Amino acid sequence: MEGRLKSLQTRKYGMPDSRSITLRFLSQETAIECGVTDMNACVETIADTFELHAHGRTLMGGDGSLTHGQILRWPENSSDPQMPSAGPDRRFAAMPAYVGGDVYKVGIKWYGSNINNPKEHGLPRSMHVITLNDPDTGKPVALLDGTLVSAMRTGAVAGVGAHQIAGNDAKTAAVIGTGVIGRTATMALDAALDNLESIEVYDLDLEKSAQFAEELTNELDVTVQNTETAKAAVSDADVVVVAAAGSSPPILEAEWLDSEATIIPLGNIDLPLSAIADDGVYVDDRSNIAEFVEYTDWQITEDIERTINEGRWSFEDFTELSSLIAENSTSPSSGRSLLLAYGLPIEDVAWAATVYERALESGAGQELTLFEEPYWA
């Protein structure tokens, strides 16, 4: 992590010999060649990024430079018959961020999401494009497919959080939902938890769950087993990751969970918050979670808002993941813990920049010329 925090050399710019702008385009296939699916490296990058965040070396959008992004949602009713209708996980979002240190990039992730894509169109639920820019000049340096970048960083955060909160005590884990995010979360738990022995997985589609378990057991260092119920998956788990999307959130009953379990919902969830220790709530960023609570009508965010209004919790009492990483500490709480980490654009920029640097080193990707000379300057 020292490399991420090293001092940057002073940059001096004179008039360049050429004022042409070229950027490197990375297709999904090229990004894979450059290691976008390398979960060990992704977990390390995300941990380093949170440390930079702790030291004030990142920025995000909005007045406080801490917002998740600008989200476009379809209305329930519209006078425009052509306009798409509202629905669960139907949205567009632009997520800008700056990451300092060795990353030293500004970038933005732009994505569209439609939960019906897999069944109706054979496409991922959410598709992403990421641009990276030089922080000094503003010139674009890269354009790349962000679908795998986003999926990897989402799973990696679950692994990083599980490591910081549960640490070496975590020997068993459960993953609810065996889609793309369930896959990357399973990969991340394997990469981040040194003493992990097994992962139980559950999906409403039992056949899909069984195939998932077989594939991941062959790919990872831990045994992955499918179960027939969510209760069976989580009953003995030290870490529980919920990675299911849809209109009905997965239900977790308190009596199903181990008394010291760490629960990490990567989306909506129906969980009695009375089951969580008062000092056991962890977040990627307090402002980000406050934004989700204000603008998202998920079951979990409505429950958090109600618990805060009742006076039991406050945003100031939530422990930020970045502080744990910067202090090299683990969870001090006793009882069940909850990690709320719904995604920060700094994670996308950091992992995309890492893949981009690998592409530069290997010469991978396609150079695109934006212009040879600025038409107006």
HUNORLIN-V786641 format. One record per residue. RES is the residue in three letters. PHI is phi in radians with two decimals (none if undefined). PSI is psi in whole degrees, -180 to 180 (NA if undefined). OMEGA is omega in degrees with one decimal (none if undefined). Layout:
((RES/PHI/PSI/OMEGA) (RES/PHI/PSI/OMEGA))
This chain:
((MET/none/-18/-179.0) (GLU/-1.06/-35/-178.5) (GLY/-1.07/-34/-178.6) (ARG/-1.24/-24/-174.3) (LEU/-1.81/5/-176.7) (LYS/-1.19/155/-179.6) (SER/-1.20/142/178.2) (LEU/-1.52/141/176.5) (GLN/-1.21/150/177.5) (THR/-1.16/132/-179.2) (ARG/-1.74/132/178.4) (LYS/-2.17/132/-175.8) (TYR/-2.10/129/170.4) (GLY/-1.89/-175/177.4) (MET/-1.23/121/-177.1) (PRO/-1.25/158/176.7) (ASP/-1.16/-34/179.5) (SER/-2.23/140/178.1) (ARG/-1.86/20/176.5) (SER/-1.28/152/178.3) (ILE/-2.08/120/173.5) (THR/-2.12/148/175.5) (LEU/-2.34/157/-177.1) (ARG/-1.70/126/178.6) (PHE/-1.73/128/178.0) (LEU/-2.07/112/173.3) (SER/-1.25/171/177.9) (GLN/-1.06/-41/-179.9) (GLU/-1.10/-42/178.8) (THR/-1.18/-40/178.1) (ALA/-1.06/-38/177.0) (ILE/-1.11/-43/177.5) (GLU/-1.04/-30/-178.0) (CYS/-1.62/11/170.4) (GLY/1.57/24/-179.6) (VAL/-1.09/-25/179.7) (THR/-1.69/15/176.9) (ASP/-1.39/95/-173.0) (MET/-1.22/-35/178.2) (ASN/-1.03/-45/179.1) (ALA/-1.20/-36/-179.8) (CYS/-1.16/-43/177.6) (VAL/-1.04/-44/179.0) (GLU/-1.11/-42/179.8) (THR/-1.11/-43/-179.2) (ILE/-1.17/-39/176.3) (ALA/-1.09/-44/177.8) (ASP/-1.08/-38/-179.4) (THR/-1.15/-40/176.4) (PHE/-1.15/-33/176.1) (GLU/-1.17/-42/174.7) (LEU/-1.04/-41/178.9) (HIS/-1.06/-40/-179.8) (ALA/-1.12/-29/-177.5) (HIS/-1.69/14/176.4) (GLY/1.24/27/-176.2) (ARG/-1.89/27/174.6) (THR/-2.41/159/173.5) (LEU/-2.45/148/171.4) (MET/-2.23/-175/-173.4) (GLY/-1.39/-180/176.7) (GLY/1.51/172/-177.6) (ASP/-1.06/-37/180.0) (GLY/-1.64/5/-179.5) (SER/1.02/32/-176.5) (LEU/-2.40/12/-174.1) (THR/-1.47/156/179.1) (HIS/-1.11/-41/-179.0) (GLY/2.70/-177/177.1) (GLN/-1.71/119/-172.9) (ILE/-1.94/132/174.0) (LEU/-1.84/121/178.0) (ARG/-2.06/144/178.1) (TRP/-1.35/143/-179.4) (PRO/-1.34/159/176.4) (GLU/-1.15/-38/179.8) (ASN/-2.38/137/-179.7) (SER/-2.45/146/176.0) (SER/-1.36/-10/178.9) (ASP/-1.61/109/-176.7) (PRO/-1.16/-17/-179.6) (GLN/-1.45/-20/-174.3) (MET/-1.21/134/175.9) (PRO/-1.03/152/-178.5) (SER/-1.59/159/179.4) (ALA/-1.19/156/177.7) (GLY/-3.08/168/179.8) (PRO/-1.09/134/178.9) (ASP/1.00/34/172.5) (ARG/-1.95/109/-175.8) (ARG/-2.94/167/167.1) (PHE/-2.15/153/178.4) (ALA/-2.66/143/172.7) (ALA/-2.00/124/-172.0) (MET/-2.20/95/-179.5) (PRO/-1.58/154/177.7) (ALA/-2.86/157/170.1) (TYR/-2.08/136/174.9) (VAL/-2.23/125/-178.7) (GLY/-1.54/-147/-178.5) (GLY/1.09/-146/178.5) (ASP/-1.20/-21/178.9) (VAL/-1.21/-57/177.0) (TYR/0.75/63/178.6) (LYS/-2.46/150/164.1) (VAL/-1.84/143/179.5) (GLY/-2.70/171/175.8) (ILE/-2.53/136/172.8) (LYS/-1.80/128/178.1) (TRP/-2.06/125/-177.0) (TYR/-2.49/157/172.7) (GLY/-2.19/143/-175.4) (SER/-2.30/134/174.9) (ASN/-2.54/115/-174.8) (ILE/-1.12/-20/-179.5) (ASN/-1.47/-5/-176.6) (ASN/-0.96/-49/-176.7) (PRO/-1.01/-45/-176.2) (LYS/-1.38/-39/-173.1) (GLU/-1.60/-28/-174.0) (HIS/-2.20/-6/-177.4) (GLY/1.17/27/-177.8) (LEU/-2.05/161/174.3) (PRO/-1.07/152/177.7) (ARG/-1.01/-41/-175.7) (SER/-2.23/132/-179.4) (MET/-2.17/139/-167.0) (HIS/-2.29/147/169.7) (VAL/-2.24/137/-179.7) (ILE/-2.15/133/170.3) (THR/-1.96/144/176.2) (LEU/-2.07/139/-178.1) (ASN/-2.25/155/172.6) (ASP/-1.29/128/-176.5) (PRO/-1.15/-27/-175.9) (ASP/-1.42/-53/-175.8) (THR/-1.59/-24/-175.4) (GLY/1.51/-2/-175.7) (LYS/-1.25/142/176.7) (PRO/-1.25/139/179.3) (VAL/-2.07/-20/-177.5) (ALA/-2.68/148/171.6) (LEU/-2.34/122/-176.1) (LEU/-2.51/155/172.8) (ASP/-1.06/129/-177.6) (GLY/-1.88/4/-175.6) (THR/-1.13/-46/178.3) (LEU/-1.32/-35/176.1) (VAL/-0.97/-49/-177.6) (SER/-1.15/-44/-180.0) (ALA/-1.10/-41/-179.0) (MET/-1.17/-46/-177.4) (ARG/-1.19/-31/177.8) (THR/-1.15/-47/176.8) (GLY/-1.13/-40/-177.6) (ALA/-1.07/-38/179.4) (VAL/-1.07/-39/177.1) (ALA/-1.08/-41/178.5) (GLY/-1.17/-45/179.0) (VAL/-1.07/-45/179.5) (GLY/-1.11/-43/178.7) (ALA/-1.06/-39/179.4) (HIS/-1.13/-44/-177.2) (GLN/-1.27/-33/-175.1) (ILE/-1.59/-48/-176.7) (ALA/-1.65/-33/175.4) (GLY/1.00/-140/-175.4) (ASN/-1.25/-11/179.2) (ASP/-1.31/-17/-175.8) (ALA/-1.42/112/177.2) (LYS/-2.00/-23/178.4) (THR/-2.26/149/179.6) (ALA/-2.47/162/176.4) (ALA/-2.33/144/175.8) (VAL/-2.24/121/178.1) (ILE/-1.75/117/-176.4) (GLY/1.82/119/-175.3) (THR/-2.00/37/172.1) (GLY/-1.48/-157/-177.0) (VAL/-1.08/-47/-177.9) (ILE/-1.22/-35/173.1) (GLY/-1.04/-38/178.4) (ARG/-1.14/-49/-177.3) (THR/-1.22/-32/176.3) (ALA/-1.15/-41/177.4) (THR/-1.10/-44/176.4) (MET/-1.04/-42/-176.5) (ALA/-1.22/-40/176.9) (LEU/-1.06/-41/177.2) (ASP/-1.10/-40/-177.3) (ALA/-1.30/-33/-169.5) (ALA/-1.71/-24/-174.8) (LEU/-1.82/106/-172.3) (ASP/-1.12/-33/-175.0) (ASN/-1.77/11/-178.8) (LEU/-1.16/134/-177.6) (GLU/-1.97/-35/-176.6) (SER/-2.67/154/176.7) (ILE/-2.27/124/176.0) (GLU/-1.66/135/-178.6) (VAL/-2.17/150/177.9) (TYR/-2.49/141/173.7) (ASP/-2.53/149/176.9) (LEU/-0.99/-33/175.3) (ASP/-1.52/96/-173.5) (LEU/-1.12/-34/178.4) (GLU/-1.14/-43/177.3) (LYS/-1.09/-41/-179.8) (SER/-1.10/-41/179.7) (ALA/-1.15/-42/178.0) (GLN/-1.14/-41/177.7) (PHE/-1.02/-48/-178.5) (ALA/-1.08/-41/180.0) (GLU/-1.14/-45/-179.3) (GLU/-1.10/-47/-175.3) (LEU/-1.25/-32/175.2) (THR/-1.07/-38/179.1) (ASN/-1.28/-24/-175.5) (GLU/-1.67/-28/-170.9) (LEU/-1.89/176/-178.7) (ASP/-1.58/-3/-179.8) (VAL/-2.03/162/175.8) (THR/-1.44/129/177.2) (VAL/-1.97/122/-176.5) (GLN/-2.17/139/177.0) (ASN/-1.59/149/178.3) (THR/-2.15/166/-176.6) (GLU/-1.65/-11/177.7) (THR/-2.46/156/175.3) (ALA/-1.14/-37/179.4) (LYS/-1.03/-44/-179.5) (ALA/-1.13/-34/-178.1) (ALA/-1.20/-41/-170.3) (VAL/-1.67/-10/-167.3) (SER/-1.03/-37/-178.5) (ASP/-2.03/16/-172.3) (ALA/-1.45/134/173.7) (ASP/-1.35/-31/178.2) (VAL/-2.26/133/178.1) (VAL/-2.17/120/176.1) (VAL/-1.92/127/177.3) (VAL/-1.87/118/-174.1) (ALA/-2.30/49/-179.1) (ALA/-1.99/142/178.0) (ALA/-1.99/161/177.5) (GLY/2.46/178/-176.4) (SER/-1.32/-28/-179.6) (SER/-1.88/114/-177.7) (PRO/-1.20/147/175.0) (PRO/-1.04/142/-178.3) (ILE/-1.79/130/172.1) (LEU/-2.13/120/176.8) (GLU/-1.50/144/-176.9) (ALA/-1.04/-40/-176.3) (GLU/-1.22/-13/176.5) (TRP/-1.34/-24/-166.3) (LEU/-1.63/145/173.5) (ASP/-1.07/148/-175.4) (SER/-1.16/-16/179.6) (GLU/-2.07/18/-174.6) (ALA/-1.19/148/170.8) (THR/-1.84/121/-177.7) (ILE/-1.86/130/-177.7) (ILE/-2.22/95/175.1) (PRO/-1.46/126/176.8) (LEU/-1.70/19/178.8) (GLY/-3.02/-149/-178.1) (ASN/-1.32/155/179.3) (ILE/-2.81/148/174.4) (ASP/-1.89/100/-174.9) (LEU/-2.40/128/177.4) (PRO/-1.16/116/-176.6) (LEU/-1.22/-13/173.7) (SER/-1.11/-17/179.8) (ALA/-1.40/-10/-175.8) (ILE/-1.72/137/177.9) (ALA/-1.10/147/-178.1) (ASP/-1.06/-33/179.0) (ASP/-1.76/22/-174.1) (GLY/-1.94/20/179.9) (VAL/-1.77/123/-179.8) (TYR/-2.10/147/-177.1) (VAL/-2.41/156/173.3) (ASP/-1.22/-39/177.2) (ASP/-2.81/133/-175.8) (ARG/-1.07/-42/-178.7) (SER/-1.14/-37/179.1) (ASN/-1.13/-44/179.7) (ILE/-1.19/-38/176.6) (ALA/-1.06/-37/177.7) (GLU/-1.13/-44/178.8) (PHE/-1.11/-42/-179.8) (VAL/-1.10/-37/-177.5) (GLU/-1.30/-38/-169.2) (TYR/-1.91/-7/-176.7) (THR/-1.93/134/-177.9) (ASP/-1.73/36/175.8) (TRP/-1.26/159/175.6) (GLN/-1.06/-45/-176.4) (ILE/-1.15/-40/-178.6) (THR/-1.25/-35/176.3) (GLU/-1.14/-38/178.5) (ASP/-1.18/-39/177.8) (ILE/-1.12/-45/179.5) (GLU/-1.04/-43/179.9) (ARG/-1.14/-40/-179.6) (THR/-1.15/-37/176.7) (ILE/-1.19/-43/179.4) (ASN/-1.11/-30/178.2) (GLU/-1.33/-11/176.3) (GLY/1.60/2/-179.2) (ARG/-1.33/-39/179.6) (TRP/-2.11/160/169.0) (SER/-2.51/152/-179.0) (PHE/-1.02/-34/-177.9) (GLU/-1.14/-23/-178.8) (ASP/-1.47/-12/-179.0) (PHE/-1.29/136/180.0) (THR/-1.52/126/-179.9) (GLU/-1.44/137/-179.2) (LEU/-1.01/-37/-178.7) (SER/-1.07/-36/-179.4) (SER/-1.21/-38/176.3) (LEU/-1.06/-44/-177.8) (ILE/-1.20/-44/-179.0) (ALA/-1.12/-35/-180.0) (GLU/-1.55/-2/-178.4) (ASN/0.92/44/-178.4) (SER/-2.06/166/177.3) (THR/-2.08/-179/-173.1) (SER/-1.07/130/174.6) (PRO/-1.60/-2/-171.8) (SER/-1.41/158/173.4) (SER/-2.09/128/-175.2) (GLY/1.97/-169/-176.9) (ARG/-1.31/143/179.3) (SER/-2.02/156/178.3) (LEU/-2.31/125/175.2) (LEU/-1.90/120/176.5) (LEU/-1.82/109/-177.0) (ALA/-2.47/93/-173.0) (TYR/-1.72/9/172.2) (GLY/1.85/122/177.0) (LEU/-2.00/139/-179.6) (PRO/-1.10/-21/175.7) (ILE/-1.08/-30/178.7) (GLU/-1.18/-43/179.3) (ASP/-1.11/-45/-178.1) (VAL/-1.12/-43/-177.2) (ALA/-1.13/-45/-177.6) (TRP/-1.30/-37/176.5) (ALA/-1.09/-41/179.5) (ALA/-1.14/-36/177.5) (THR/-1.12/-44/178.0) (VAL/-1.14/-40/178.3) (TYR/-1.07/-44/179.0) (GLU/-1.10/-37/176.0) (ARG/-1.12/-37/178.4) (ALA/-1.14/-41/177.8) (LEU/-1.07/-43/-178.4) (GLU/-1.11/-38/-176.6) (SER/-1.65/-8/-176.7) (GLY/1.33/17/-178.2) (ALA/-1.36/158/177.6) (GLY/1.68/176/-176.1) (GLN/-2.06/130/177.4) (GLU/-1.44/127/178.9) (LEU/-1.99/135/178.5) (THR/-1.68/120/178.4) (LEU/-1.38/-45/170.8) (PHE/-2.84/152/176.4) (GLU/-1.39/-41/176.4) (GLU/-2.45/140/176.9) (PRO/-1.09/130/-178.7) (TYR/-1.09/-43/172.2) (TRP/-2.16/133/178.8) (ALA/-2.58/NA/none))
